């Protein structure tokens, strides 16, 4: 087990170094002054320029410059935003909780709906499994931007049932504690906190629906295929021959063994899910890291752009390795290889 975790840790370090190398090379070739792109100072004075050149080893060879870039970024120094002049770490501290809150709720809904619906879709007879499978294929094929605009126009503008934009009504001034609105509102202690909480939940409905569409269909498809394969295995046939009830075969034996492929599928789909996140945040004006990155791109804020991409990519890499380890622990074959 220790050897397996060390291999995964080595993979994390190697992938992170390659990622930083690509980002560093791209930053040096972006339009503008490399001093500004790396530090965020738009009009540095001569002493500031000399300090930045020394800090990032811009007067040395590429290898030394790359090591200086890695050292500064790993220490938490992400530079300044060229648009606002604020430290990028401060802006990310405000944007990341909004993204995590939206994504966590969407993935929770995807698992809560996808697993039981995947088991139902694995049924060989009946009309409902066929209808469910057809809806799943339709949901998997719909582009996120089209679905988001459709829901926004229909429920947010035409019917006026749900808020179409933003994270919270501007009438509520919620103090920043954790950055998670569903936690900060009750912690505020204000007399209007429960009305504000209802408003925050209402703002979540439309973006969560669009965000959860892709992972939900992925979970349903994966669980369905895994359940069909599991129900054909010899041990299931043996249990069936012993007279075990069908519900017990499904929920006590087949379904637990069908969960591990779901983590492998989600690992491979983290990139498309991150792309969907950026689209959703842009459509619904959600103040997360996705819309923040696109805003930085429009403003030509290359320091914020490469720092935000670095943070998001590192998060995806770490989450991918965690899901891979979870899959290995849940899969009996992989668990045997780990301990063997």
VORO-602365 format. One line per field, with one value per residue (C-alpha): residue in one letter; x, y, z. Coordinates in Angstrom, 1 decimal. Example, Ala and Ser with C-alpha at 12.3 -4.5 7.8 and 13.67 -1.06 7.14 Angstrom:
<rs>
residu <- [A:S]
px <- [12.3:13.7]
py <- [-4.5:-1.1]
pz <- [7.8:7.1]
</rs>
This chain:
<rs>
residu <- [X:X:X:X:X:X:X:X:X:X:X:X:X:X:X:X:X:X:X:X:X:X:X:X:X:X:X:X:X:X:X:X:X:X:X:X:X:X:X:X:X:X:X:X:X:X:X:X:X:X:X:X:X:X:X:X:X:X:X:X:X:X:X:X:X:X:X:X:X:X:X:X:X:X:X:X:X:X:X:X:X:X:X:X:X:X:X:X:X:X:X:X:X:X:X:X:X:X:X:X:X:X:X:X:X:X:X:X:X:X:X:X:X:X:X:X:X:X:X:X:X:X:X:X:X:X:X:X:X:X:X:X:X:X:X:X:X:X:X:X:X:X:X:X:X:X:X:X:X:X:X:X:X:X:X:X:X:X:X:X:X:X:X:X:X:X:X:X:X:X:X:X:X:X:X:X:X:X:X:X:X:X:X:X:X:X:X:X:X:X:X:X:X:X:X:X:X:X:X:X:X:X:X:X:X:X:X:X:X:X:X:X:X:X:X:X:X:X:X:X:X:X:X:X:X:X:X:X:X:X:X:X:X:X:X:X:X:X:X:X:X:X:X:X:X:X:X:X:X:X:X:X:X:X:X:X:X:X:X:X:X:X:X:X:X:X:X:X:X:X:X:X:X:X:X:X:X:X:X:X:X:X:X:X:X:X:X:X:X:X:X:X:X:X:X:X:X:X:X:X:X:X:X:X:X:X:X:X:X:X:X:X:X:X:X:X:X:X:X:X:X:X:X:X:X:X:X:X:X:X:X:X:X:X:X:X:X:X:X:X]
px <- [0.0:2.8:4.6:1.4:0.8:4.5:4.0:0.9:2.7:5.6:3.0:1.5:4.9:6.0:2.7:2.8:6.3:5.4:2.3:4.3:6.9:4.2:2.6:6.0:6.9:3.5:3.8:7.2:5.7:2.5:2.1:3.7:6.6:7.6:8.3:4.7:3.2:5.0:4.6:1.5:3.1:1.9:4.3:7.1:9.7:13.4:14.0:10.8:11.9:15.3:13.8:11.4:14.2:16.2:13.1:12.3:15.9:15.0:18.6:19.7:19.1:15.7:16.2:17.1:14.1:11.8:13.0:12.5:9.0:8.2:9.6:7.6:4.3:4.6:5.3:1.9:3.1:0.8:1.6:-0.8:-3.8:-3.0:-6.6:-7.3:-3.8:-4.9:-3.0:-4.3:-4.3:-6.8:-9.1:-8.9:-9.8:-13.1:-13.7:-12.7:-15.4:-18.1:-16.9:-16.4:-19.9:-21.6:-19.5:-20.0:-23.7:-23.9:-21.8:-23.8:-27.0:-25.4:-24.5:-27.8:-29.8:-27.3:-26.7:-30.4:-31.4:-28.4:-29.6:-33.1:-31.8:-30.0:-33.3:-33.8:-37.6:-40.2:-40.8:-39.3:-35.7:-35.8:-37.3:-34.7:-31.9:-33.2:-33.4:-29.9:-28.6:-30.4:-29.0:-25.5:-25.8:-27.1:-24.4:-24.1:-24.3:-27.6:-29.1:-28.0:-29.4:-32.7:-33.2:-32.2:-34.6:-37.4:-37.4:-35.4:-36.7:-40.0:-41.6:-39.7:-39.6:-35.9:-33.1:-31.3:-28.0:-25.6:-25.1:-27.2:-29.6:-27.6:-30.0:-28.2:-24.7:-23.3:-20.0:-17.2:-16.2:-15.6:-16.7:-19.4:-22.7:-24.7:-22.5:-21.7:-25.4:-26.4:-23.2:-24.0:-26.6:-28.6:-32.4:-32.9:-30.5:-33.2:-34.7:-31.2:-30.6:-33.7:-32.5:-29.1:-30.7:-32.9:-29.9:-28.2:-31.1:-30.5:-26.6:-26.7:-29.2:-26.9:-23.8:-25.2:-26.5:-23.2:-22.0:-25.5:-25.7:-22.1:-23.0:-26.2:-24.4:-21.4:-23.6:-25.9:-23.1:-21.4:-24.6:-25.3:-21.8:-22.0:-25.4:-23.9:-21.0:-20.8:-21.2:-24.5:-25.8:-24.7:-26.5:-29.6:-29.6:-29.6:-32.8:-31.5:-34.1:-33.5:-33.5:-30.8:-28.7:-28.9:-28.4:-26.3:-24.0:-24.1:-24.4:-21.5:-19.2:-20.5:-19.4:-15.7:-15.8:-17.8:-14.8:-12.6:-15.1:-15.4:-11.6:-11.4:-14.2:-12.9:-11.6:-15.0:-16.7:-14.3:-15.1:-18.8:-18.1:-16.6:-19.6:-22.1:-20.4:-20.3:-23.9:-25.3:-22.7:-21.6:-18.6:-16.4:-13.0:-14.3:-15.9:-12.9:-10.6:-12.6:-12.8:-9.0:-8.7:-10.9:-8.9:-5.6:-4.6:-2.1:-0.7:-4.2:-4.8:-1.8:-2.1:-5.8:-5.1:-2.3:-4.6:-7.5:-5.2:-3.5:-6.9:-7.9:-4.7:-5.0:-8.7:-7.9:-5.3:-7.6:-10.4:-7.9:-6.8:-10.5:-11.2:-8.2:-9.4:-13.0:-11.9:-11.0:-8.6:-6.7:-6.8:-5.1:-2.4:-1.9:-1.4:0.4]
py <- [0.0:2.4:1.7:2.3:5.7:6.6:5.9:8.1:10.9:10.7:11.0:14.0:15.7:14.9:16.0:19.2:20.0:19.4:21.6:24.4:24.1:24.5:27.5:29.1:28.7:30.0:33.1:34.0:34.0:35.9:39.4:42.1:42.4:39.1:41.1:42.3:39.0:37.1:39.7:41.7:45.1:47.0:50.0:48.9:51.4:50.6:49.3:47.2:45.9:44.9:43.2:41.2:40.2:39.0:37.2:35.3:34.9:36.5:37.4:33.8:30.7:29.2:26.4:28.8:31.0:27.9:26.9:30.4:30.4:27.1:28.3:31.5:29.8:27.0:29.5:31.0:34.1:34.2:37.8:40.8:41.2:43.6:44.7:45.4:45.6:43.2:40.0:37.2:34.9:37.2:37.3:33.5:33.1:34.9:33.0:29.4:28.9:29.9:27.3:24.6:25.2:25.0:22.0:20.0:20.4:19.5:16.3:15.3:15.6:13.6:10.8:10.9:10.6:8.8:5.7:4.6:5.7:3.7:0.6:1.2:1.7:-1.7:-3.5:-5.7:-5.5:-2.8:0.5:2.8:1.5:2.2:5.7:6.5:5.3:7.5:10.5:9.8:9.8:13.0:14.7:13.5:15.0:18.5:21.2:22.9:26.4:25.6:24.0:26.9:29.5:27.6:27.3:30.9:32.3:30.0:29.9:33.1:35.6:34.4:32.7:34.7:31.7:31.7:34.3:34.3:35.8:36.1:34.3:36.4:39.4:42.7:43.7:41.3:42.2:38.9:39.1:37.0:34.1:31.0:32.1:29.5:31.4:28.6:28.6:32.4:33.4:31.4:32.5:36.2:36.2:38.8:38.8:38.5:35.5:32.9:35.0:35.5:31.7:31.0:33.6:31.9:28.5:29.9:31.4:27.9:26.0:26.9:26.7:23.4:21.9:22.6:21.7:18.4:17.3:15.9:14.1:12.7:11.1:9.8:8.1:6.6:5.2:3.9:2.3:0.7:-0.9:-2.1:-3.5:-5.4:-6.9:-7.7:-9.5:-11.9:-13.0:-16.6:-15.6:-13.8:-16.8:-19.0:-16.8:-16.7:-20.5:-20.6:-18.7:-15.3:-12.6:-10.3:-7.1:-8.7:-9.7:-6.1:-4.0:-6.3:-7.9:-6.4:-2.7:-2.4:-4.1:-1.8:1.4:1.3:1.9:5.0:6.7:5.7:7.3:10.5:10.7:10.7:13.3:15.9:18.0:18.2:18.9:21.8:23.1:22.9:24.8:27.7:27.9:27.7:30.4:32.7:32.2:32.7:35.3:33.1:34.7:31.7:30.9:30.0:33.4:35.0:33.3:34.4:37.9:37.9:36.7:39.5:42.1:40.8:40.0:37.4:37.1:36.3:34.0:31.8:31.7:30.8:28.1:26.7:26.6:24.9:22.4:21.5:20.9:18.6:16.7:16.2:15.2:12.8:11.0:10.8:9.3:6.8:5.8:5.4:3.3:1.1:0.6:-0.3:-2.6:-6.1:-6.8:-3.5:-3.9:-7.3:-5.7:-2.9:-5.2:-7.9]
pz <- [0.0:0.9:-2.4:-4.3:-2.6:-3.2:-6.9:-7.0:-5.1:-7.7:-10.5:-8.8:-8.5:-12.0:-13.6:-11.6:-12.7:-16.3:-16.0:-14.5:-17.2:-19.9:-18.1:-17.6:-21.3:-22.4:-20.1:-21.5:-25.0:-24.2:-25.6:-23.5:-21.1:-19.3:-16.2:-16.2:-17.2:-14.4:-11.6:-12.5:-12.2:-15.2:-15.0:-12.7:-11.6:-12.3:-8.7:-9.0:-12.4:-11.1:-8.1:-10.3:-12.7:-9.7:-8.2:-11.4:-12.6:-16.0:-16.6:-16.2:-18.3:-18.8:-16.3:-13.5:-14.5:-14.4:-11.0:-9.7:-11.1:-9.4:-6.1:-6.1:-7.2:-4.6:-1.9:-2.6:-4.5:-7.5:-8.4:-8.8:-11.1:-13.9:-14.0:-10.3:-8.8:-6.0:-5.1:-7.2:-4.1:-2.5:-5.6:-5.9:-2.2:-3.0:-6.3:-5.4:-2.7:-5.1:-7.6:-5.0:-3.6:-7.0:-8.1:-4.8:-4.9:-8.6:-8.0:-4.9:-7.0:-9.8:-7.5:-5.6:-8.8:-11.1:-9.0:-8.5:-12.0:-13.4:-11.5:-12.9:-16.4:-16.2:-16.1:-19.1:-19.3:-19.0:-20.7:-18.0:-18.4:-22.1:-21.6:-19.0:-21.2:-24.1:-21.8:-20.6:-24.2:-24.9:-21.8:-22.6:-26.2:-25.2:-25.2:-21.8:-23.3:-25.1:-22.0:-19.8:-22.1:-22.5:-18.7:-18.2:-20.8:-19.8:-16.0:-15.3:-17.8:-19.4:-16.4:-13.8:-11.4:-10.5:-10.4:-13.8:-12.7:-9.8:-6.5:-4.1:-4.3:-3.8:-1.0:1.3:2.6:3.9:5.8:4.4:6.7:4.7:1.2:1.1:0.9:2.4:5.5:5.8:5.7:8.8:10.5:9.9:12.7:10.8:11.3:7.5:7.2:6.5:3.7:2.3:2.6:0.5:-2.0:-2.3:-2.8:-5.5:-7.3:-7.1:-8.8:-12.5:-12.6:-10.5:-13.0:-15.9:-14.0:-12.9:-16.3:-17.6:-14.5:-13.9:-17.4:-17.0:-13.7:-15.1:-18.1:-16.1:-13.4:-16.1:-18.0:-14.8:-13.4:-16.7:-16.6:-12.9:-13.2:-15.7:-13.5:-12.1:-8.5:-9.2:-11.1:-8.2:-5.7:-7.9:-8.1:-4.3:-4.3:-3.2:-3.8:-6.7:-4.7:-2.5:-5.5:-6.9:-3.7:-1.5:-4.1:-7.7:-6.9:-4.4:-7.0:-9.7:-8.0:-8.6:-12.4:-11.8:-10.1:-13.1:-15.5:-13.4:-13.3:-17.1:-17.4:-15.0:-17.9:-19.7:-16.3:-15.7:-19.2:-18.4:-15.2:-17.1:-19.4:-16.6:-14.6:-17.6:-18.6:-15.1:-14.1:-11.2:-9.4:-9.5:-10.9:-14.3:-15.0:-13.3:-15.8:-18.8:-17.5:-17.1:-20.7:-22.0:-20.1:-21.2:-17.6:-18.4:-14.8:-13.4:-16.4:-16.0:-12.2:-12.3:-14.9:-12.7:-9.6:-11.5:-13.2:-9.9:-8.4:-11.2:-11.0:-7.3:-7.5:-10.4:-8.3:-5.3:-7.4:-8.9:-5.4:-4.4:-7.4:-6.6:-3.0:-4.1:-6.8:-5.4:-8.3:-7.9:-4.1:-4.4:-6.7:-4.2:-1.2:-3.2]
</rs>
